[in-house]
Amino acid sequence: MRHRDYVKRIVKSKGGVSRDIQIQRLYCKNCNHIKRELPSYLLAYKHYESEIIKGVIDGSITSNDIEYEDYPCEKTMERWRSQKLQGI
């Protein structure tokens, strides 16, 4: 795998704070695939930090929590719970 480029990713974290980060993309000469190298605090295809998603699945974060009131929405939390996301 060798470095190809970087892509922008929006990350949503505690307190409703959103920030942009750079994700490195790697290219494999053997299979012609491109892979994104995610930091440990992110899950594939998710914008919220894995700590928030884990809290929702565990039940420690609910839509009634004041510090989480502006995100994520109840539908998103229900979807995470039903998917029982792996890797958390």
N, C-alpha and C positions, 0 to 999 in steps of 0.2 A: 504494500500500500504506500502510495506517495501523495504528498500534498497536492491538492488541485486548486482550491480557492476557499473563500469564506463566504458565509451567508448570514444575513441578519435574522435574529429570532427575538420576538417579544417575550419577556418573562414577567409573569405576574406573581408578586410575592405578598407577604404579610402586610397588612395595613392598606391594601389596595394599590400598592406602588407597582408601576409598570416600568420596565427598563429594557433597552435594546442591548443584546450581546452578540458577539461574533462566534459562529459555529464553524469549525474547520471541516471541510469536506475532503475526503480521501478517495483516491482512484486506484483500483486494482487492475493492473495490466493483464493478469491472467484471465479474469472473468468479465472484464469491462464494466464492473459495478462501481457505483459511487456510494460511499458510506459517510454519514455525518458522525462526527466524534462529539457526543453530548457530554457535558459536565455531569458529575455524580448527582447533582441536585435537580436534574431534569429527567423526565421520562419521554420516550418517543411519542410524537404526535400530541403532546400536551404543552400548554403554555404556562400552567400553574406549576409552582415548585412541588417536588415530590412530597415534601413535608406536609404541605396543605392537603394534597390528595390523600395521603396516609391518614391524616387527622379526620378527614371526612369519612373514610371507609371504617376507621376504628370507632367513630362516633364521638370523638372528642371535639370536633368542629361541626357546628350545626348552623342553620340559617338564623338562629336566635342570638348567636354570638355577636356582640356589638363591634368588635374589631374586624369581623369578617362580613359585616352587613352589606357592603357594597360589592361583594364578589364572593365566591362564585354563586350563580343563581341556583335555586332549589332543583330545577330540572337537571342541571349539570351534576349536582351532588347525588341525585338519585341514579343517574347514569353510571357514575363512578362506583357507587355501591353495588349496582346490579352487575357490572362488569367484573368486579373483584379483581382489579388490575394486578397483574403479576409483576414481580420485581420490586415490590414494596415491602 
